[in-house]
Amino acid sequence: MEVSELIDTYYAGRRNFSGVNLSRTDMNGIDLSNAILSGANLSEASLYGANLSNAKLNGADLNGTKLYRATLVGANFSGADLGEADLSEANLSDAKLYGVNLYKAILSKAKLPRAKLTGANMGKTNLNRADLSEAILRDARLFGANLNEGILQRADLSRASLNGANLNKAMLSEVDLTFASLYGASLCDADLSESDLTSANLQGSDLTRVNFYKANLSKSKLADAVIEGMITQEANLTGIIWS
């Protein structure tokens, strides 16, 4: 389908474009809110500033797609491939991204509050200064991800894999990190006040000047962790494994 045909049929009232092939097309600034694009091929397409709010893109191919500053509020990307996509400064508030592939995607300064990312592959994803407050990231794979200065207050990262991730200066207060793995992660100057890290794996991590005020670190693993300047006032340190 040509982009001009897509626009004409969309404004004529059609919303179902499931399986359409729009790979490598230029759709900058397009409005496709509420469109059904399930299983569509949008790989390497250019969608700068596009509006796809509440669109259904589950199972779609968006590998390498450019979605810089796109509005994707409430969109459904479950099972979609967004590997190496550029979502810098995009608004993904309340988006559904269950099991999505975001490997090596760029989400710097993106807005993802309350986004559902259970089981997502976010390995080596760039989330520098992204807002993931209250996001659901249970069982997500964030190995080697860049979450420098990320906003993750009240997020659910239980059983998530954050091995080797950069969480320096991240805001992680009241976060659920129970059974999460942060082996070799860097959390210098991060705020984890009132967070739950029960049985979390922090072996070999850099916890320099981390704020654990009122945090629950019971049964967590801290062997070989760097703990210089770590703040633990009123924290639960019961049963920490140091070796």
C-alpha positions as CSV (number, residue, x, y, z in Angstrom):
1,M,0.0,0.0,0.0
2,E,1.2,3.5,-0.8
3,V,1.2,6.1,2.0
4,S,-1.1,8.4,0.1
5,E,-3.7,5.5,-0.2
6,L,-3.3,4.8,3.5
7,I,-4.0,8.4,4.4
8,D,-7.0,8.6,2.1
9,T,-8.6,5.4,3.4
10,Y,-7.9,6.4,7.0
11,Y,-9.6,9.7,6.7
12,A,-12.5,8.0,4.8
13,G,-13.1,6.1,8.1
14,R,-11.1,2.9,7.6
15,R,-9.1,1.8,10.7
16,N,-8.1,-1.8,10.0
17,F,-4.7,-2.0,8.2
18,S,-3.6,-5.4,9.6
19,G,-0.7,-6.9,7.8
20,V,0.0,-3.9,5.6
21,N,3.5,-3.4,4.2
22,L,4.8,0.1,4.8
23,S,8.5,-0.8,5.2
24,R,10.9,2.1,4.6
25,T,8.2,4.6,3.9
26,D,8.1,8.2,5.0
27,M,5.2,8.9,7.3
28,N,6.6,11.7,9.4
29,G,3.9,13.5,11.3
30,I,1.1,11.2,10.2
31,D,-2.0,10.7,12.4
32,L,-3.0,7.0,12.7
33,S,-4.5,7.2,16.1
34,N,-6.7,4.2,16.9
35,A,-5.6,2.4,13.7
36,I,-5.3,-1.4,13.7
37,L,-1.8,-2.3,12.3
38,S,-1.5,-5.7,13.9
39,G,1.2,-7.7,12.1
40,A,2.1,-4.8,9.8
41,N,5.5,-4.3,8.4
42,L,6.8,-0.9,9.3
43,S,10.5,-1.8,9.5
44,E,12.8,1.1,8.9
45,A,9.9,3.4,8.2
46,S,10.2,7.1,9.2
47,L,7.5,8.2,11.7
48,Y,9.0,11.2,13.3
49,G,6.4,13.0,15.4
50,A,3.6,10.6,14.3
51,N,0.5,10.1,16.3
52,L,-0.3,6.4,16.9
53,S,-2.2,6.9,20.2
54,N,-4.3,3.8,21.1
55,A,-3.2,2.1,17.8
56,K,-2.9,-1.7,17.8
57,L,0.6,-2.7,16.6
58,N,0.8,-6.1,18.3
59,G,3.1,-8.5,16.4
60,A,4.1,-5.7,14.0
61,D,7.6,-5.4,12.6
62,L,9.1,-2.1,13.6
63,N,12.8,-3.1,13.5
64,G,14.9,0.0,12.9
65,T,11.8,2.3,12.7
66,K,12.2,6.0,13.5
67,L,9.6,7.1,16.0
68,Y,11.4,10.1,17.4
69,R,9.0,12.2,19.4
70,A,6.1,10.1,18.3
71,T,2.9,10.1,20.4
72,L,2.1,6.4,21.3
73,V,-0.1,6.9,24.3
74,G,-2.0,3.7,25.1
75,A,-0.7,1.9,22.0
76,N,-0.5,-1.9,22.0
77,F,2.9,-3.2,20.8
78,S,2.6,-6.6,22.5
79,G,4.9,-9.1,20.7
80,A,6.1,-6.5,18.3
81,D,9.7,-6.2,17.1
82,L,11.2,-2.8,17.9
83,G,14.8,-3.8,17.8
84,E,17.1,-0.9,17.1
85,A,14.1,1.4,16.7
86,D,14.6,5.1,17.6
87,L,11.9,6.1,20.2
88,S,13.8,9.1,21.6
89,E,11.5,11.5,23.4
90,A,8.5,9.4,22.3
91,N,5.4,9.3,24.6
92,L,4.5,5.7,25.5
93,S,2.5,6.5,28.6
94,D,0.2,3.5,29.4
95,A,1.4,1.6,26.3
96,K,1.2,-2.2,26.3
97,L,4.5,-3.7,25.4
98,Y,4.2,-7.3,26.7
99,G,7.0,-9.5,25.4
100,V,8.2,-6.8,23.0
101,N,11.7,-6.9,21.5
102,L,13.5,-3.6,22.2
103,Y,17.0,-4.9,21.9
104,K,19.4,-2.0,21.3
105,A,16.5,0.4,20.8
106,I,16.9,4.1,21.7
107,L,14.4,5.4,24.2
108,S,16.4,8.3,25.7
109,K,14.1,10.8,27.4
110,A,11.1,8.7,26.4
111,K,8.0,8.8,28.5
112,L,6.8,5.4,29.7
113,P,4.9,5.9,32.9
114,R,2.6,3.0,33.7
115,A,3.8,1.2,30.5
116,K,3.4,-2.6,30.6
117,L,6.7,-4.3,29.7
118,T,6.4,-7.7,31.3
119,G,8.8,-10.1,29.7
120,A,10.2,-7.5,27.3
121,N,13.7,-7.9,25.8
122,M,15.4,-4.6,26.5
123,G,19.0,-5.8,26.4
124,K,21.4,-3.0,25.6
125,T,18.5,-0.5,25.3
126,N,19.3,3.2,25.7
127,L,16.9,4.5,28.4
128,N,19.0,7.4,29.4
129,R,16.8,9.8,31.4
130,A,13.7,7.9,30.4
131,D,10.6,8.1,32.6
132,L,9.5,4.6,33.7
133,S,7.6,5.6,36.8
134,E,5.0,3.0,37.9
135,A,5.9,0.9,34.8
136,I,5.5,-2.9,35.0
137,L,8.8,-4.6,34.0
138,R,8.4,-8.0,35.7
139,D,10.7,-10.6,34.1
140,A,12.0,-8.0,31.7
141,R,15.6,-8.5,30.3
142,L,17.5,-5.3,30.7
143,F,21.1,-6.7,30.6
144,G,23.6,-4.0,29.7
145,A,20.8,-1.4,29.4
146,N,21.6,2.3,29.9
147,L,19.2,3.7,32.6
148,N,21.4,6.5,33.6
149,E,19.4,9.2,35.5
150,G,16.2,7.1,34.7
151,I,13.0,7.8,36.6
152,L,11.6,4.5,37.9
153,Q,9.8,5.4,41.1
154,R,7.2,2.7,42.1
155,A,8.1,0.6,39.1
156,D,7.8,-3.2,39.3
157,L,11.1,-4.8,38.3
158,S,10.6,-8.1,40.2
159,R,12.6,-10.9,38.7
160,A,14.0,-8.6,36.1
161,S,17.5,-9.1,34.7
162,L,19.6,-6.0,35.0
163,N,23.0,-7.6,34.8
164,G,25.6,-5.1,33.8
165,A,23.1,-2.3,33.5
166,N,23.9,1.4,34.0
167,L,21.6,2.8,36.8
168,N,23.9,5.6,37.9
169,K,21.9,8.5,39.5
170,A,18.6,6.6,38.7
171,M,15.5,7.4,40.8
172,L,14.4,4.0,42.1
173,S,12.5,4.9,45.2
174,E,9.7,2.5,46.2
175,V,10.6,0.1,43.4
176,D,9.9,-3.7,43.6
177,L,13.2,-5.4,42.8
178,T,12.5,-8.7,44.6
179,F,14.4,-11.6,43.1
180,A,15.9,-9.2,40.5
181,S,19.4,-9.8,39.2
182,L,21.7,-6.8,39.1
183,Y,25.0,-8.7,38.8
184,G,27.8,-6.2,37.9
185,A,25.4,-3.3,37.5
186,S,26.4,0.2,38.3
187,L,24.1,2.2,40.7
188,C,26.4,5.0,41.8
189,D,24.4,7.8,43.5
190,A,21.1,6.1,42.8
191,D,18.1,6.6,45.1
192,L,16.6,3.3,46.2
193,S,14.9,4.6,49.3
194,E,12.0,2.4,50.5
195,S,12.6,-0.1,47.7
196,D,12.2,-3.8,48.1
197,L,15.3,-5.8,47.1
198,T,14.4,-9.0,49.0
199,S,16.6,-11.8,47.5
200,A,18.0,-9.6,44.8
201,N,21.4,-10.4,43.3
202,L,23.7,-7.4,43.7
203,Q,27.0,-9.4,43.4
204,G,29.8,-7.4,41.9
205,S,27.6,-4.3,41.6
206,D,28.8,-0.7,42.2
207,L,26.7,0.7,45.1
208,T,28.8,3.8,45.7
209,R,26.7,6.4,47.6
210,V,23.5,4.5,46.9
211,N,20.6,5.7,49.1
212,F,19.0,2.6,50.7
213,Y,17.1,4.6,53.3
214,K,14.2,2.3,54.6
215,A,14.9,-0.2,51.8
216,N,14.4,-3.9,52.3
217,L,17.7,-5.7,51.5
218,S,16.9,-9.0,53.3
219,K,18.5,-12.1,51.8
220,S,20.0,-10.0,49.0
221,K,23.4,-11.1,47.6
222,L,26.2,-8.4,48.0
223,A,29.4,-10.4,47.5
224,D,32.1,-8.3,45.9
225,A,29.8,-5.3,45.7
226,V,31.3,-1.8,46.1
227,I,29.6,-0.2,49.1
228,E,31.6,2.9,49.8
229,G,29.3,5.7,51.1
230,M,26.2,3.5,50.9
231,I,23.3,4.9,53.0
232,T,21.4,2.2,55.0
233,Q,19.6,4.1,57.7
234,E,16.4,2.2,58.8
235,A,17.0,-0.3,56.1
236,N,16.3,-4.0,56.6
237,L,19.7,-5.8,56.3
238,T,18.5,-9.2,57.7
239,G,20.2,-12.2,56.1
240,I,22.4,-10.3,53.6
241,I,24.7,-12.7,51.9
242,W,28.2,-11.2,51.7
243,S,30.1,-14.1,50.2
